[in-house]
Every structure is written in structure tokens, then in C-alpha cells.
């Protein structure tokens, strides 16, 4: 058995030191063309396994997400901070655009907004009447949506006041909420077996997607906003066209409930996690199963793509997080930090950090330590939508129950040349500020409208009571 590498950290100088360990993944290599290959390197780790990888043709390619590509890890992931404030299991996490804030939801019915700046005080938002199941920042970071077992969705302004608007979105638990990339709409998924799309302004209902025959655990927009993907306890993943509102394809390869699904940053692939302990990756253009991982010993609860598109991280009830190298189709790291099931995980928008939550009531923030080249430009450059018809990167096909071997590949990842897209920084900063102010203004108007409606209702009730009193008063 390869000994785990032990890491320790101290938060704020006052917390007791915790022990965190991780195992490095096995070394693997894929040969051209389309030749199956067993993973090499030691299989003498937490579980023995084999791997098979084959380079696919154009049908199995990943579209390049932008000019920035992540190079191989120069250092191991490290645990930066941990936040403790929830009184029950953490169910969801999400970073704001600028990575200054991290939101988390919990079974304690509260929403916490943590500040990445040391010594900053967190916000605790109370409003939901039951478990907070999902959180998502708007693209600008000025709004925060949350869903709950109380069947409602709340849209918050993530500041010290914590003002929010609430509406009853479904007739059962809301499992998922996700903003479209333009910020103008968001999608929700629920135990009432439906997926619903709403406008961000006034939270107006737009349309419903209802072909699932069991609870819908997750729903996400594609990066370009044209597609929606949903995962359900009916063991299917469904791909929807937002414009026609029709189901484009159903993926039925999972052997159990599908707990989570998300789009690759290029928009050309999706990855889904399941109660059958597996992670599967499909091409949304050919609907072909590209990769199949069976790495965990318990249900996979969540996953998140690195913004470069080269890596995928998963969180499992076996208490571990695993980082996968999608370009080589192999496991890089197994991270041990949570005591009990790891329930949620998410990369930051830049990929510099990722956060995880678990049944141990803790939120952990890890530094990826991926050598990301020029990825900061993504924050200032509007990327064109990825084409679903073409691609410049190749994702190897993998069907692998592959726990890790020893060592780590140091081979550099190749990327096709990208044509840079530039925009004056002052202009983009001004536009970002304007968008942020519009989001706040929209939210303020919604709050005022809600208060006006309540006032009108109370006034109407007072008038009705006055009429009753007048009728009962003898002449």
C-alpha cells in the first residue's frame, strides 16, 4: 500500500491543526490510433484496477473553451482554508465570479456567504424553512439563487443586508438552480419531476420541461445557453433544446439514480454522476459515450469541470474527492479531508481554487495548483460560444474502473493554437460594473414590488374588515 501524503494546515492561527491526506493517481498513457491500453504504474493503492483508453476521432473531440489552457500540475493540491458555521450537513457550494465570495447551503436551512479574504466575517442568510439544497451565483456575481426542500427559490443580494425575493417554484423539493450565462434566466429542477425555466427579472415563469418520470436531481444550462441538461432518479440524463423546448436525446447508460450532471466548458460534452458509483462523459453532438469511470466505492454526489476543460473533480459518499485528467483518461488525485460523505464540490470560475462540503458540516477550500496560463484573461474577455459542429481538442475514450497507480505523468498537454480575442480592459471593467448595477437595480425593483403587493393585500384586507364592521353596526 502506497502511504498517503500527509498535509496539515492551520486556519486563522486559532484553530487546532487538522490532518488531511491524499493519494496521487496512477500513471497512464494513450497511444494512437484507437489502440486500447491498460494503465501502467503501480496498482498497489487503495483499490486495484485497470484502465483502457483510446483516442477517438472527430466525434469524440472536445471544443477548446478559450485561449487559456491548463498545463500539468506543478504542485499537489493543497488545503487552504476551512469554514465552520453550519449546524448540519453542507449540501451545496458555489464561487462568485471574482472568487471573493463562496456560498454554501446546508440542511440547517441556512445559506452562508463566506469571504475569501482572511478575517472577514461571513454572512448567514435565514429565510428558507427547510434544507437548502442548491446555490448558484449569477454570472455577474451580484445575485445569488438558492433552492430548498420548502419548495421555494430565493434570489438574494449577497451583502450584509441579505435582502431576498421568494417565490414558490415547484410543488415539491427544489433540487437544483442554475443561471444562464447571460444572466437573464435560470433553470430549476424538482422532485415534482419537472424542469422549469424562469426569467431573472420578476422571477417570471417561462416554460416547463416534463418528460422525466421520477425526481429530477439537477438541471444546467449549456455555456452558450442553447441547451439544458437534466439528471433524474429515473436513471436517465436528458438533453433539451431551449428554443424548441423538446428533448433532444435521453442517455440511459446509468445503472442507478443520476445525482448530478454538468456541461464541459466547451459545451460539446456532458458529465453525469450516479448512485451506481460511476461517472460518465458523453458527446452531446453524437450522443456517444466517451468515458466511463468507476473510481469511487460509494455514490458520486457531485462533480465539477475545471474551466480549462482538462480536469474533472468528483465528490462521493465514500468521503473522498477525486481529480481526473480527462485528456489522458486517468485519475490524478484522491483527496481525503471530510469525515463522512463528501456531498458537494465546485471549482472557482478561474480554476485556481475548488471548494467542497460534507456531512461533517464543514466547507473546505483547496488550491488547485494547476499551472494555468493566461486564464485570468477569461474574466475580461467575452468568449464566443463553442461550436457544436467542430472542435480543436481530442478527448480519449475511456471505459475504466481505475483507482490510482503510483507516480504522476509529467508530460505536457498539447493544445491547438487559439486565435486571441482582445478587448480594452477599461471598457470591459465599465461594462461589468454596469451589468452589476443593473442586477442590483433589478433585484431592488423586485423587492419593492413584493413589498407593494403585500401592502396592497393588507389594505384590501383592512377595507374588507371595515365593510364587515359597518354591516354589523346597527343603524
DOMI-596668 format. One record per residue (C-alpha): residue in three letters; x, y, z. Coordinates in pm, whole numbers, plus 50000, padded with zeros to 5 digits. Layout:
! residues N
+------+-------+-------+-------+
| code |    c1 |    c2 |    c3 |
+------+-------+-------+-------+
|  ALA |     X |     Y |     Z |
...
+------+-------+-------+-------+
//
This chain:
! residues 475
+------+-------+-------+-------+
| code |    c1 |    c2 |    c3 |
+------+-------+-------+-------+
|  UNK | 50000 | 50000 | 50000 |
|  UNK | 50140 | 50336 | 49898 |
|  UNK | 50150 | 50567 | 50202 |
|  UNK | 49921 | 50869 | 50183 |
|  UNK | 50090 | 51204 | 50162 |
|  UNK | 50001 | 51392 | 50480 |
|  UNK | 49916 | 51760 | 50470 |
|  UNK | 49832 | 51981 | 50762 |
|  UNK | 49702 | 52332 | 50783 |
|  UNK | 49606 | 52592 | 51035 |
|  UNK | 49316 | 52832 | 50981 |
|  UNK | 49339 | 53179 | 51127 |
|  UNK | 49606 | 53075 | 51375 |
|  UNK | 49347 | 52977 | 51636 |
|  UNK | 49206 | 52651 | 51510 |
|  UNK | 49354 | 52314 | 51606 |
|  UNK | 49558 | 52156 | 51329 |
|  UNK | 49379 | 51900 | 51116 |
|  UNK | 49527 | 51615 | 50923 |
|  UNK | 49439 | 51587 | 50556 |
|  UNK | 49575 | 51323 | 50325 |
|  UNK | 49564 | 51242 | 49957 |
|  UNK | 49694 | 50978 | 49721 |
|  UNK | 49846 | 51053 | 49388 |
|  UNK | 49687 | 50884 | 49092 |
|  UNK | 49836 | 50629 | 48860 |
|  UNK | 50032 | 50694 | 48552 |
|  UNK | 49870 | 50619 | 48220 |
|  UNK | 49937 | 50672 | 47855 |
|  UNK | 49724 | 50654 | 47540 |
|  UNK | 49867 | 50556 | 47204 |
|  UNK | 49743 | 50642 | 46859 |
|  UNK | 49543 | 50538 | 46673 |
|  UNK | 49249 | 50391 | 46864 |
|  UNK | 49458 | 50133 | 47047 |
|  UNK | 49334 | 50012 | 47385 |
|  UNK | 49586 | 50048 | 47661 |
|  UNK | 49596 | 49922 | 48017 |
|  UNK | 49705 | 50173 | 48278 |
|  UNK | 50062 | 50130 | 48392 |
|  UNK | 50227 | 50233 | 48715 |
|  UNK | 50157 | 50064 | 49046 |
|  UNK | 49808 | 49927 | 49103 |
|  UNK | 49906 | 49891 | 49463 |
|  UNK | 49688 | 50169 | 49604 |
|  UNK | 49358 | 50193 | 49789 |
|  UNK | 49191 | 49968 | 49527 |
|  UNK | 49349 | 49771 | 49244 |
|  UNK | 49223 | 49842 | 48896 |
|  UNK | 49288 | 49851 | 48525 |
|  UNK | 49220 | 50122 | 48270 |
|  UNK | 49157 | 50132 | 47899 |
|  UNK | 49192 | 50441 | 47685 |
|  UNK | 49154 | 50501 | 47315 |
|  UNK | 49190 | 50815 | 47114 |
|  UNK | 48869 | 50894 | 46933 |
|  UNK | 48818 | 51065 | 46603 |
|  UNK | 48642 | 51394 | 46549 |
|  UNK | 48322 | 51262 | 46705 |
|  UNK | 48491 | 51232 | 47041 |
|  UNK | 48656 | 51570 | 47045 |
|  UNK | 48623 | 51846 | 47296 |
|  UNK | 48587 | 52200 | 47174 |
|  UNK | 48851 | 52432 | 47313 |
|  UNK | 48696 | 52656 | 47577 |
|  UNK | 48916 | 52956 | 47512 |
|  UNK | 49270 | 53086 | 47484 |
|  UNK | 49373 | 52961 | 47828 |
|  UNK | 49478 | 52605 | 47882 |
|  UNK | 49584 | 52432 | 48199 |
|  UNK | 49925 | 52271 | 48196 |
|  UNK | 50011 | 51970 | 48410 |
|  UNK | 50009 | 52030 | 48785 |
|  UNK | 50337 | 52172 | 48906 |
|  UNK | 50239 | 52115 | 49269 |
|  UNK | 49993 | 51897 | 49453 |
|  UNK | 49653 | 52038 | 49552 |
|  UNK | 49664 | 52195 | 49897 |
|  UNK | 49402 | 52271 | 50156 |
|  UNK | 49391 | 52648 | 50202 |
|  UNK | 49109 | 52715 | 50448 |
|  UNK | 48810 | 52554 | 50609 |
|  UNK | 48492 | 52726 | 50720 |
|  UNK | 48277 | 52605 | 51004 |
|  UNK | 47946 | 52772 | 51077 |
|  UNK | 47675 | 52539 | 50953 |
|  UNK | 47491 | 52334 | 51213 |
|  UNK | 47415 | 52040 | 50984 |
|  UNK | 47544 | 51873 | 50668 |
|  UNK | 47659 | 52101 | 50386 |
|  UNK | 47465 | 52030 | 50066 |
|  UNK | 47596 | 52275 | 49806 |
|  UNK | 47873 | 52529 | 49731 |
|  UNK | 47941 | 52789 | 49461 |
|  UNK | 48201 | 53061 | 49400 |
|  UNK | 48124 | 53413 | 49283 |
|  UNK | 48274 | 53534 | 48956 |
|  UNK | 48567 | 53715 | 49119 |
|  UNK | 48625 | 53435 | 49374 |
|  UNK | 48587 | 53686 | 49657 |
|  UNK | 48280 | 53508 | 49794 |
|  UNK | 48185 | 53145 | 49843 |
|  UNK | 47823 | 53046 | 49909 |
|  UNK | 47715 | 52727 | 50081 |
|  UNK | 47379 | 52575 | 50171 |
|  UNK | 47301 | 52327 | 50443 |
|  UNK | 47044 | 52101 | 50599 |
|  UNK | 47029 | 52361 | 50879 |
|  UNK | 46806 | 52569 | 50644 |
|  UNK | 47063 | 52849 | 50626 |
|  UNK | 47271 | 52996 | 50348 |
|  UNK | 47623 | 53112 | 50432 |
|  UNK | 47830 | 53353 | 50224 |
|  UNK | 48196 | 53321 | 50317 |
|  UNK | 48461 | 53577 | 50228 |
|  UNK | 48786 | 53452 | 50088 |
|  UNK | 48967 | 53750 | 50240 |
|  UNK | 49114 | 53640 | 50574 |
|  UNK | 48949 | 53764 | 50895 |
|  UNK | 48635 | 53872 | 50708 |
|  UNK | 48305 | 53792 | 50869 |
|  UNK | 48065 | 53559 | 50690 |
|  UNK | 47700 | 53636 | 50617 |
|  UNK | 47432 | 53399 | 50742 |
|  UNK | 47107 | 53423 | 50546 |
|  UNK | 46796 | 53276 | 50708 |
|  UNK | 46474 | 53259 | 50512 |
|  UNK | 46420 | 52906 | 50392 |
|  UNK | 46204 | 52687 | 50615 |
|  UNK | 46382 | 52361 | 50534 |
|  UNK | 46707 | 52222 | 50390 |
|  UNK | 46886 | 52446 | 50138 |
|  UNK | 46960 | 52205 | 49854 |
|  UNK | 47130 | 52426 | 49593 |
|  UNK | 47303 | 52763 | 49543 |
|  UNK | 47428 | 52946 | 49236 |
|  UNK | 47576 | 53293 | 49180 |
|  UNK | 47457 | 53491 | 48880 |
|  UNK | 47721 | 53540 | 48608 |
|  UNK | 47797 | 53890 | 48738 |
|  UNK | 47813 | 53771 | 49099 |
|  UNK | 47567 | 54035 | 49218 |
|  UNK | 47278 | 53792 | 49273 |
|  UNK | 47262 | 53456 | 49445 |
|  UNK | 46989 | 53198 | 49390 |
|  UNK | 46903 | 52920 | 49633 |
|  UNK | 46653 | 52634 | 49629 |
|  UNK | 46511 | 52441 | 49918 |
|  UNK | 46311 | 52147 | 50039 |
|  UNK | 46046 | 52405 | 50134 |
|  UNK | 45959 | 52411 | 49759 |
|  UNK | 46074 | 52770 | 49712 |
|  UNK | 46352 | 52957 | 49534 |
|  UNK | 46504 | 53273 | 49679 |
|  UNK | 46706 | 53535 | 49493 |
|  UNK | 46944 | 53712 | 49731 |
|  UNK | 47165 | 54019 | 49714 |
|  UNK | 47481 | 53876 | 49874 |
|  UNK | 47565 | 54167 | 50102 |
|  UNK | 47534 | 54240 | 50471 |
|  UNK | 47160 | 54317 | 50443 |
|  UNK | 47082 | 53986 | 50277 |
|  UNK | 46760 | 54102 | 50111 |
|  UNK | 46580 | 53843 | 49902 |
|  UNK | 46272 | 53774 | 49699 |
|  UNK | 46099 | 53440 | 49739 |
|  UNK | 45862 | 53251 | 49516 |
|  UNK | 45710 | 52905 | 49519 |
|  UNK | 45880 | 52743 | 49223 |
|  UNK | 45762 | 52382 | 49245 |
|  UNK | 45514 | 52154 | 49420 |
|  UNK | 45796 | 51950 | 49578 |
|  UNK | 46160 | 51989 | 49687 |
|  UNK | 46370 | 52215 | 49463 |
|  UNK | 46690 | 52020 | 49396 |
|  UNK | 46879 | 52248 | 49158 |
|  UNK | 46902 | 52610 | 49043 |
|  UNK | 47136 | 52743 | 48773 |
|  UNK | 47167 | 53079 | 48593 |
|  UNK | 47205 | 53102 | 48217 |
|  UNK | 47535 | 53256 | 48103 |
|  UNK | 47360 | 53580 | 48002 |
|  UNK | 47205 | 53614 | 48348 |
|  UNK | 46860 | 53675 | 48201 |
|  UNK | 46708 | 53342 | 48302 |
|  UNK | 46763 | 53048 | 48534 |
|  UNK | 46655 | 52685 | 48543 |
|  UNK | 46525 | 52481 | 48837 |
|  UNK | 46475 | 52108 | 48891 |
|  UNK | 46250 | 51940 | 49142 |
|  UNK | 46112 | 51625 | 49299 |
|  UNK | 45785 | 51709 | 49121 |
|  UNK | 45955 | 51554 | 48813 |
|  UNK | 45976 | 51884 | 48623 |
|  UNK | 46242 | 52123 | 48499 |
|  UNK | 46132 | 52487 | 48485 |
|  UNK | 46285 | 52794 | 48325 |
|  UNK | 46230 | 53140 | 48473 |
|  UNK | 46323 | 53496 | 48383 |
|  UNK | 46556 | 53656 | 48635 |
|  UNK | 46360 | 53982 | 48627 |
|  UNK | 46049 | 53942 | 48845 |
|  UNK | 46111 | 53565 | 48853 |
|  UNK | 45851 | 53514 | 48583 |
|  UNK | 45777 | 53154 | 48483 |
|  UNK | 45865 | 53090 | 48117 |
|  UNK | 45816 | 52721 | 48045 |
|  UNK | 45839 | 52371 | 48187 |
|  UNK | 46011 | 52052 | 48066 |
|  UNK | 45833 | 51741 | 48190 |
|  UNK | 45936 | 51407 | 48041 |
|  UNK | 46113 | 51265 | 48346 |
|  UNK | 45917 | 51001 | 48537 |
|  UNK | 46093 | 51042 | 48871 |
|  UNK | 46261 | 51311 | 49080 |
|  UNK | 46488 | 51548 | 48885 |
|  UNK | 46809 | 51597 | 49082 |
|  UNK | 46991 | 51850 | 48865 |
|  UNK | 46947 | 52078 | 48563 |
|  UNK | 47209 | 52300 | 48396 |
|  UNK | 47230 | 52539 | 48101 |
|  UNK | 47497 | 52484 | 47837 |
|  UNK | 47768 | 52755 | 47823 |
|  UNK | 47601 | 52917 | 47522 |
|  UNK | 47253 | 52893 | 47678 |
|  UNK | 47102 | 52696 | 47387 |
|  UNK | 47074 | 52360 | 47563 |
|  UNK | 46962 | 52233 | 47902 |
|  UNK | 47070 | 51903 | 48055 |
|  UNK | 46885 | 51730 | 48340 |
|  UNK | 46955 | 51427 | 48561 |
|  UNK | 46689 | 51219 | 48730 |
|  UNK | 46611 | 50931 | 48960 |
|  UNK | 46453 | 50764 | 48656 |
|  UNK | 46817 | 50671 | 48573 |
|  UNK | 46830 | 50897 | 48267 |
|  UNK | 47007 | 51213 | 48160 |
|  UNK | 46802 | 51422 | 47918 |
|  UNK | 46928 | 51687 | 47677 |
|  UNK | 46680 | 51964 | 47590 |
|  UNK | 46670 | 52232 | 47324 |
|  UNK | 46579 | 52559 | 47496 |
|  UNK | 46421 | 52714 | 47186 |
|  UNK | 46201 | 52424 | 47076 |
|  UNK | 46155 | 52301 | 47437 |
|  UNK | 46189 | 51944 | 47313 |
|  UNK | 46403 | 51658 | 47443 |
|  UNK | 46691 | 51613 | 47200 |
|  UNK | 46822 | 51288 | 47348 |
|  UNK | 46796 | 51063 | 47653 |
|  UNK | 47109 | 50894 | 47790 |
|  UNK | 47014 | 50571 | 47965 |
|  UNK | 47350 | 50410 | 48046 |
|  UNK | 47340 | 50469 | 48423 |
|  UNK | 47251 | 50171 | 48641 |
|  UNK | 47107 | 50381 | 48924 |
|  UNK | 46975 | 50724 | 49015 |
|  UNK | 47165 | 51004 | 48840 |
|  UNK | 47264 | 51255 | 49108 |
|  UNK | 47442 | 51531 | 48916 |
|  UNK | 47517 | 51650 | 48563 |
|  UNK | 47708 | 51940 | 48409 |
|  UNK | 47839 | 52068 | 48076 |
|  UNK | 48203 | 52069 | 47976 |
|  UNK | 48320 | 52435 | 47939 |
|  UNK | 48326 | 52388 | 47560 |
|  UNK | 47959 | 52287 | 47558 |
|  UNK | 48033 | 51979 | 47348 |
|  UNK | 48024 | 51720 | 47627 |
|  UNK | 47838 | 51645 | 47947 |
|  UNK | 47943 | 51451 | 48255 |
|  UNK | 47700 | 51277 | 48490 |
|  UNK | 47744 | 51121 | 48833 |
|  UNK | 47535 | 50839 | 48972 |
|  UNK | 47433 | 50633 | 49271 |
|  UNK | 47594 | 50339 | 49089 |
|  UNK | 47934 | 50489 | 49188 |
|  UNK | 48016 | 50589 | 48831 |
|  UNK | 48093 | 50900 | 48627 |
|  UNK | 48010 | 50901 | 48257 |
|  UNK | 48101 | 51152 | 47985 |
|  UNK | 47902 | 51185 | 47660 |
|  UNK | 47942 | 51386 | 47342 |
|  UNK | 47624 | 51595 | 47300 |
|  UNK | 47664 | 51607 | 46920 |
|  UNK | 47692 | 51235 | 46850 |
|  UNK | 47543 | 51122 | 47186 |
|  UNK | 47832 | 50880 | 47212 |
|  UNK | 47962 | 50761 | 47549 |
|  UNK | 48321 | 50884 | 47556 |
|  UNK | 48443 | 50799 | 47904 |
|  UNK | 48325 | 50581 | 48190 |
|  UNK | 48490 | 50595 | 48532 |
|  UNK | 48421 | 50364 | 48823 |
|  UNK | 48656 | 50505 | 49083 |
|  UNK | 48451 | 50552 | 49398 |
|  UNK | 48330 | 50287 | 49639 |
|  UNK | 48003 | 50471 | 49708 |
|  UNK | 47760 | 50707 | 49535 |
|  UNK | 47905 | 51005 | 49348 |
|  UNK | 47717 | 51310 | 49474 |
|  UNK | 47860 | 51595 | 49267 |
|  UNK | 48118 | 51688 | 49005 |
|  UNK | 48273 | 52000 | 48856 |
|  UNK | 48479 | 52071 | 48543 |
|  UNK | 48794 | 52279 | 48567 |
|  UNK | 48742 | 52589 | 48346 |
|  UNK | 49022 | 52471 | 48115 |
|  UNK | 48818 | 52157 | 48044 |
|  UNK | 49115 | 51931 | 48114 |
|  UNK | 49016 | 51817 | 48462 |
|  UNK | 48708 | 51692 | 48643 |
|  UNK | 48663 | 51667 | 49019 |
|  UNK | 48410 | 51444 | 49193 |
|  UNK | 48270 | 51419 | 49547 |
|  UNK | 48147 | 51090 | 49688 |
|  UNK | 47976 | 50932 | 49986 |
|  UNK | 48297 | 50731 | 50033 |
|  UNK | 48427 | 51059 | 50188 |
|  UNK | 48679 | 51132 | 49909 |
|  UNK | 48727 | 51384 | 49632 |
|  UNK | 48892 | 51262 | 49311 |
|  UNK | 49057 | 51470 | 49039 |
|  UNK | 49052 | 51317 | 48690 |
|  UNK | 49271 | 51405 | 48394 |
|  UNK | 49020 | 51396 | 48108 |
|  UNK | 49277 | 51433 | 47832 |
|  UNK | 49461 | 51120 | 47942 |
|  UNK | 49159 | 50944 | 48086 |
|  UNK | 49310 | 50872 | 48426 |
|  UNK | 49289 | 50950 | 48795 |
|  UNK | 49531 | 51216 | 48924 |
|  UNK | 49446 | 51252 | 49292 |
|  UNK | 49228 | 51112 | 49566 |
|  UNK | 49177 | 51371 | 49841 |
|  UNK | 49082 | 51275 | 50195 |
|  UNK | 48959 | 51561 | 50409 |
|  UNK | 48597 | 51519 | 50507 |
|  UNK | 48481 | 51298 | 50790 |
|  UNK | 48187 | 51119 | 50634 |
|  UNK | 48027 | 51167 | 50291 |
|  UNK | 48156 | 51445 | 50066 |
|  UNK | 47832 | 51592 | 49938 |
|  UNK | 47934 | 51874 | 49705 |
|  UNK | 48230 | 52017 | 49514 |
|  UNK | 48285 | 52311 | 49276 |
|  UNK | 48576 | 52480 | 49101 |
|  UNK | 48606 | 52858 | 49116 |
|  UNK | 48544 | 53049 | 48792 |
|  UNK | 48920 | 53080 | 48734 |
|  UNK | 49001 | 52725 | 48840 |
|  UNK | 49256 | 52845 | 49095 |
|  UNK | 49050 | 52704 | 49382 |
|  UNK | 48786 | 52443 | 49443 |
|  UNK | 48554 | 52407 | 49741 |
|  UNK | 48395 | 52100 | 49894 |
|  UNK | 48131 | 52036 | 50157 |
|  UNK | 48030 | 51732 | 50354 |
|  UNK | 47814 | 51578 | 50620 |
|  UNK | 48078 | 51689 | 50873 |
|  UNK | 47923 | 52040 | 50848 |
|  UNK | 48243 | 52185 | 50706 |
|  UNK | 48326 | 52379 | 50390 |
|  UNK | 48683 | 52329 | 50270 |
|  UNK | 48866 | 52548 | 50021 |
|  UNK | 49152 | 52387 | 49828 |
|  UNK | 49410 | 52542 | 49599 |
|  UNK | 49428 | 52354 | 49269 |
|  UNK | 49792 | 52436 | 49198 |
|  UNK | 49732 | 52375 | 48829 |
|  UNK | 49967 | 52584 | 48617 |
|  UNK | 49703 | 52783 | 48431 |
|  UNK | 49834 | 53000 | 48151 |
|  UNK | 49664 | 53334 | 48095 |
|  UNK | 49339 | 53209 | 48237 |
|  UNK | 49277 | 53541 | 48412 |
|  UNK | 49200 | 53687 | 48070 |
|  UNK | 48880 | 53483 | 48062 |
|  UNK | 48737 | 53718 | 48326 |
|  UNK | 48787 | 54014 | 48097 |
|  UNK | 48718 | 53862 | 47755 |
|  UNK | 48379 | 53757 | 47628 |
|  UNK | 48435 | 53414 | 47478 |
|  UNK | 48242 | 53323 | 47163 |
|  UNK | 48002 | 53029 | 47206 |
|  UNK | 48170 | 52697 | 47144 |
|  UNK | 48061 | 52536 | 46820 |
|  UNK | 47886 | 52204 | 46849 |
|  UNK | 47995 | 52117 | 46498 |
|  UNK | 48370 | 52148 | 46531 |
|  UNK | 48643 | 52103 | 46784 |
|  UNK | 49012 | 52154 | 46825 |
|  UNK | 49086 | 51916 | 47113 |
|  UNK | 49064 | 51541 | 47139 |
|  UNK | 48921 | 51360 | 47439 |
|  UNK | 49031 | 50999 | 47464 |
|  UNK | 48763 | 50737 | 47503 |
|  UNK | 48785 | 50562 | 47837 |
|  UNK | 48592 | 50278 | 47993 |
|  UNK | 48779 | 50236 | 48314 |
|  UNK | 48725 | 50117 | 48665 |
|  UNK | 49054 | 50285 | 48756 |
|  UNK | 49161 | 50360 | 49105 |
|  UNK | 49509 | 50511 | 49105 |
|  UNK | 49854 | 50373 | 49049 |
|  UNK | 50180 | 50531 | 49153 |
|  UNK | 50351 | 50837 | 49022 |
|  UNK | 50221 | 51118 | 48809 |
|  UNK | 50267 | 51193 | 48445 |
|  UNK | 50480 | 51497 | 48372 |
|  UNK | 50401 | 51500 | 48002 |
|  UNK | 50278 | 51834 | 47877 |
|  UNK | 49933 | 51863 | 47732 |
|  UNK | 49913 | 51980 | 47375 |
|  UNK | 49659 | 52234 | 47261 |
|  UNK | 49570 | 52366 | 46921 |
|  UNK | 49656 | 52731 | 46861 |
|  UNK | 49378 | 52964 | 46957 |
|  UNK | 49309 | 53299 | 46797 |
|  UNK | 49324 | 53554 | 47079 |
|  UNK | 49024 | 53771 | 47145 |
|  UNK | 49104 | 54109 | 47297 |
|  UNK | 48903 | 54397 | 47436 |
|  UNK | 49020 | 54712 | 47617 |
|  UNK | 49035 | 54642 | 47990 |
|  UNK | 48877 | 54978 | 48082 |
|  UNK | 48579 | 54906 | 47858 |
|  UNK | 48523 | 54556 | 47995 |
|  UNK | 48555 | 54683 | 48353 |
|  UNK | 48298 | 54954 | 48283 |
|  UNK | 48059 | 54705 | 48123 |
|  UNK | 48097 | 54463 | 48415 |
|  UNK | 48019 | 54746 | 48656 |
|  UNK | 47710 | 54846 | 48456 |
|  UNK | 47585 | 54486 | 48444 |
|  UNK | 47638 | 54455 | 48817 |
|  UNK | 47446 | 54775 | 48889 |
|  UNK | 47161 | 54658 | 48663 |
|  UNK | 47142 | 54330 | 48855 |
|  UNK | 47120 | 54516 | 49185 |
|  UNK | 46862 | 54757 | 49041 |
|  UNK | 46654 | 54467 | 48910 |
|  UNK | 46663 | 54299 | 49247 |
|  UNK | 46573 | 54624 | 49427 |
|  UNK | 46273 | 54675 | 49198 |
|  UNK | 46161 | 54317 | 49262 |
|  UNK | 46183 | 54370 | 49639 |
|  UNK | 45986 | 54696 | 49614 |
|  UNK | 45720 | 54526 | 49401 |
|  UNK | 45690 | 54246 | 49653 |
|  UNK | 45652 | 54494 | 49939 |
|  UNK | 45395 | 54693 | 49742 |
|  UNK | 45195 | 54377 | 49678 |
|  UNK | 45199 | 54295 | 50050 |
|  UNK | 45086 | 54650 | 50132 |
|  UNK | 44803 | 54628 | 49881 |
|  UNK | 44693 | 54296 | 50025 |
|  UNK | 44688 | 54436 | 50378 |
|  UNK | 44498 | 54746 | 50264 |
|  UNK | 44243 | 54529 | 50087 |
|  UNK | 44201 | 54319 | 50400 |
|  UNK | 44152 | 54632 | 50612 |
|  UNK | 43883 | 54760 | 50375 |
|  UNK | 43704 | 54427 | 50384 |
|  UNK | 43715 | 54424 | 50763 |
|  UNK | 43584 | 54778 | 50775 |
|  UNK | 43295 | 54683 | 50549 |
|  UNK | 43209 | 54390 | 50774 |
|  UNK | 43212 | 54617 | 51078 |
|  UNK | 42987 | 54868 | 50901 |
|  UNK | 42743 | 54592 | 50808 |
|  UNK | 42727 | 54462 | 51165 |
|  UNK | 42681 | 54808 | 51318 |
|  UNK | 42306 | 54877 | 51372 |
|  UNK | 42171 | 55194 | 51206 |
+------+-------+-------+-------+
//
